[in-house]
């Protein structure tokens, strides 16, 4: 009975060994101090090491929310595409309405200038 757990134990040992090896190699071969590029603003547009209560532009969050909305659209499209031939006409119409609503929302956001980063 314990022999059935041997592959799991072997997997855990190999995974732990690979993890430790990568951490050690990263510490030995990587840079010792972060450079200016590593400490520069990334994606959010403000300095990484400032006061946490500082003001920053809300447009970053708007773009992030729009990305999540359109990214979740893909999560609905993949299962639909897999069973496309067997779902029938009502499901095709439902997906067309869903995509049309998303396209109308995207055009609205575009016309309002929400995607502009000035």
PyMOL commands that set and color helices and strands:
alter all, ss='L'
color gray80, all
select helices_A, chain A and resi 2-29+36-39+59-82+84-86+89-112
alter helices_A, ss='H'
color red, helices_A
deselect
rebuild
show_as cartoon
